[in-house]
Amino acid sequence: MSRYLVVAEMKDGAFRNVSYEAVAAAKKVDSGAEVTALAVGDSTEGADALLHHGADKVLTVTNDKLRDYTPEAWTQVLMAAIEQEDPDGIVMGHTAIGRDITPKIASRLGSGLVSDVVDIEEDAVFIRPIYSGKAFEKVKVNEGKTFFTIRPNNIPTLEKDTGRSGSVEELQVDIKDLQTVIKDVVKNTTSGVDLSEASIIVAGGRGLKGEENFKILDELAGVLNGAVGASRGACDAEYCDYALQIGQTGKVVTPDLYIAVGISGAIQHVAGMSNSKVIVAINKDPEAEIFQIADYGIVGDLFDIVPKLTEEFKKAVVS
């Protein structure tokens, strides 16, 4: 039986959904694998949730120095967990933390790393996008640890079973010699649904013509329980914060529904959202490139169309 270590992430006191997806990914590689989830933070309450989503065991590391992410502290914790568990494979979300920490761990282990996995085929064949999502490659790990990260919203979680049980153990790690200490975190992002894990995203571009007009996207996203994103053009024009940027130099997202409002469809933006399951484009220019990848296109003035959509969705939600 193979053994996998899943590195779980927490946000605002709860485990991110990608942590549960990582557990499912480990089971998809080997359905009979023993999966240990590693919970890291200044508080790891609710660790049972990882057991309910398929983990067989949970290791917790609780320390005030882990309140905010620093690569030095997390490296010490992950290396201690790997040394104790000696897993055959390691899985983590392809998040900001995952993208930062996994290459460091792979280097220390002398291991390969398969990043940004979107699917797993039989015989542990990993599929990942390349060339800004224009093509996909298949990767097979032939020796060493199977170390990979998964893109959020691509591998379904296992069915939650609150009846599942397993051990929850505290791992003692002496975190020391930190060169970086986080004093404060200033969040320049909107409240609500996490953009990288949202199942519905309403994104705006330069066509919105101003910061004040993003409120119509907020209203539509609110009705749909979705998140608001933006193109780099909108961010450069200071219509919104760069925390909302989607694209090659921003966040890469894979929601069930992506509504592109006033976005032309530049290749840099498309690289960050082209794998969305359903794409709806709203643009007054019938020749806009975004229509080339859209499943549904609406040609017209977004300032007329979006409020009408919002009202219709409100009726549908109420009914």
Beta strands, then each sheet from edge to edge (+ up, - down):
strand 1: 3-8
strand 2: 10-11
strand 3: 14-15
strand 4: 34-41
strand 5: 57-62
strand 6: 89-93
strand 7: 114-117
strand 8: 119-121
strand 9: 125-130
strand 10: 135-140
strand 11: 146-150
strand 12: 167-170
strand 13: 200-204
strand 14: 227-230
strand 15: 257-261
strand 16: 278-283
strand 17: 296-299
sheet 1: 7+ 11+ 6+ 1+ 4+ 5+ 12+
sheet 2: 2+ 3-
sheet 3: 8+ 9- 10+
sheet 4: 14+ 13+ 15+ 16+ 17+
end
